[in-house]
């Protein structure tokens, strides 16, 4: 009886998995000249000082906006340096700003809008609102998601202020998939999971000062703005 020997060769191989969650970002460096050409709302002015852009309110202002010409869809990370040049400088970043619903478009306020008209317009938009220097309004920094004028997706607050006047700070604001964050000088200040993140939209920087009996205009300097996006 013959025994037939069969040799079985086992070939080992490695399978490499690539995560679908990985995001590849484009980077856009915004020079002061380019930033000064963004659309503005309410009353204010911009001045280019070397590598810095000085942004300040002017007479009759109830805040001053810079609005990106581009719509940023999906994930986005902002990096820049900022300095408050007035004790009244409330510093605000609004991102993923769009009309409410399945759109990335944003309706602008009426041309004759003023004062509280801008507040009503802004609260009628979907957006993330990061207000990280709020000392002049006697509030602390906060971060929230605006879904409708009466609905916030989340709302975080700090117990103390974190910005001093005439000092440069490194800012990072990010939205990547379900994670949102804000870093100041590389320290995480706010971090939030959003299970139903906004799809994207415009980017806006806003400053606001003091009105009433004592009027003090907001004034800040910005430089080294880099926008990383999908």
C-alpha positions in Angstrom: 0.0 0.0 0.0 1.5 3.3 -1.1 1.0 6.4 0.9 0.8 9.6 -1.2 2.3 12.6 0.4 0.7 15.9 -0.4 2.6 19.1 0.5 0.4 22.1 1.3 2.2 25.4 1.1 0.6 28.1 3.3 1.3 31.6 2.0 1.1 34.2 4.6 0.1 37.8 3.6 -0.8 41.0 5.4 -4.0 43.0 4.7 -3.7 46.7 5.2 -6.8 48.6 6.1 -7.3 52.2 5.3 -9.7 54.0 7.5 -12.5 55.8 5.8 -12.4 58.2 8.7 -9.1 59.7 7.6 -9.5 63.3 6.3 -7.0 64.9 3.9 -6.9 68.6 4.4 -6.1 71.4 2.0 -4.3 74.4 3.5 -5.0 78.0 2.7 -2.8 80.8 4.1 -4.7 84.0 4.3 -2.5 87.1 4.0 -3.6 90.3 5.7 -4.4 91.9 2.4 -6.7 89.0 1.4 -8.4 89.0 4.8 -9.0 92.7 4.6 -11.0 92.1 1.4 -13.5 89.8 3.0 -17.1 91.1 3.1 -17.8 93.3 6.1 -21.0 93.9 8.1 -21.9 96.8 10.4 -19.4 99.7 11.0 -15.7 99.3 11.3 -12.4 99.4 9.4 -9.3 97.3 8.8 -5.7 98.4 8.6 -2.8 96.4 7.3 0.3 96.7 9.5 3.1 94.6 8.1 2.0 91.0 8.7 -0.9 92.0 10.9 -4.4 93.0 10.2 -5.9 95.5 12.6 -9.6 95.3 12.9 -11.6 97.9 14.8 -15.0 99.3 15.3 -15.9 102.9 14.2 -18.6 105.4 15.3 -22.1 103.9 15.5 -20.9 100.3 15.4 -22.8 97.5 17.3 -20.1 95.0 16.4 -18.1 94.4 13.2 -18.0 91.2 11.0 -15.6 89.8 8.5 -17.3 87.2 6.3 -15.4 84.6 4.2 -16.0 84.7 0.5 -15.7 80.9 0.4 -18.1 78.2 1.7 -16.2 75.5 3.6 -17.9 72.2 3.5 -17.2 69.4 6.0 -14.2 69.5 8.4 -12.3 72.6 9.0 -9.4 73.8 11.2 -8.4 77.4 11.8 -5.0 78.5 13.2 -4.1 82.1 13.8 -2.7 84.6 16.3 -4.8 87.2 17.9 -4.2 90.2 20.2 -6.9 92.3 22.0 -5.9 95.9 21.6 -8.7 97.4 23.7 -10.2 96.4 27.0 -13.6 96.3 25.3 -12.6 93.8 22.6 -15.1 90.9 22.6 -13.7 88.3 20.2 -16.0 85.9 18.4 -15.5 83.2 15.8 -18.6 81.8 13.9 -18.0 78.8 11.7 -20.1 76.4 9.6 -22.5 79.3 9.2 -25.5 78.8 6.8 -29.2 79.2 6.5 -31.2 76.7 8.5 -31.9 73.4 6.6 -30.2 71.4 3.9 -28.1 74.1 2.4 -24.7 75.6 2.8 -25.8 79.0 1.5 -26.1 82.0 3.8 -28.6 84.8 3.4 -27.0 88.2 4.1 -28.8 90.7 6.4 -30.7 93.6 4.7 -28.5 96.5 3.5 -30.2 98.8 6.0 -29.7 96.5 9.0 -28.3 98.0 12.2 -28.1 97.3 15.9 -30.3 94.4 17.0 -31.1 93.6 13.3 -27.7 91.8 13.1 -28.4 89.9 16.3 -31.7 88.6 14.9 -30.1 87.8 11.6 -27.3 85.8 13.2 -29.6 83.8 15.6 -31.6 82.8 12.5 -28.6 81.0 11.0 -27.1 77.6 11.8 -23.6 78.0 13.2 -21.1 77.2 15.8 -20.4 80.3 18.0 -17.1 80.6 19.9 -16.8 83.7 22.1 -13.5 83.5 23.8 -12.9 87.0 25.1 -16.1 88.3 26.8 -14.8 90.3 29.7 -16.1 93.6 28.4 -19.7 92.4 28.4 -19.2 91.0 32.0 -19.6 87.4 30.8 -17.2 84.5 30.6 -16.1 82.6 27.4 -18.7 80.3 25.9 -19.1 77.9 23.0 -22.5 76.8 21.5 -24.2 75.3 18.5 -27.0 77.4 17.1 -29.7 75.3 15.4 -32.6 77.8 15.5 -33.3 81.1 17.4 -34.7 79.0 20.2 -32.6 75.9 20.1 -29.0 75.2 21.1 -27.4 71.9 20.2 -25.0 72.4 23.2 -23.8 75.3 25.3 -20.5 75.3 27.2 -19.2 78.0 29.5 -16.0 78.8 31.4 -15.9 79.9 35.0 -13.2 82.6 34.3 -11.8 84.8 31.5 -8.7 83.7 29.7 -7.6 86.7 27.5 -5.5 89.7 28.5 -5.1 92.9 26.6 -2.0 93.5 24.4 -0.9 89.9 24.5 -0.6 87.6 21.5 -2.4 84.2 21.7 -2.2 81.2 19.4 -5.7 80.1 18.5 -6.9 76.8 17.1 -10.6 76.1 16.3 -11.5 72.7 14.8 -14.3 70.6 13.5 -13.4 67.0 12.5 -16.2 64.6 12.0 -18.1 64.6 15.3 -15.4 66.3 17.3 -15.2 70.1 17.9 -12.5 71.8 19.9 -10.9 75.2 20.8 -7.3 75.5 21.9 -5.5 78.6 23.2 -1.7 78.5 23.3 -2.0 74.7 22.5 -4.2 74.1 25.6 -7.6 72.6 25.0 -10.2 75.0 26.4 -13.4 73.6 24.9 -14.0 70.1 23.5 -17.4 68.8 22.3 -18.9 65.8 20.6 -21.6 66.6 18.1 -23.4 63.5 16.9 -25.2 65.6 14.2 -22.5 68.1 13.0 -23.3 70.9 10.7 -22.4 70.3 7.1 -20.4 73.5 6.7 -20.8 77.0 5.5 -19.2 80.4 5.8 -16.6 81.5 8.3 -17.0 84.8 10.2 -14.8 86.8 12.6 -16.6 89.3 14.8 -15.5 91.9 17.3 -17.8 93.9 19.6 -17.1 96.7 22.2 -19.1 98.6 24.7 -22.2 100.8 24.1 -24.4 102.7 26.4 -23.2 105.4 28.7 -19.6 104.5 28.2 -18.7 103.7 24.5 -15.4 101.9 24.0 -14.7 100.4 20.5 -13.3 96.9 20.1 -9.9 96.6 18.4 -7.8 93.5 17.7 -4.9 92.4 15.6 -4.7 89.1 13.7 -1.9 87.4 11.8 -0.8 84.0 10.4 -4.3 82.8 9.5 -4.3 79.3 8.1 -7.5 77.6 7.1 -7.3 73.8 6.7 -10.4 72.2 5.0 -11.5 69.2 3.0 
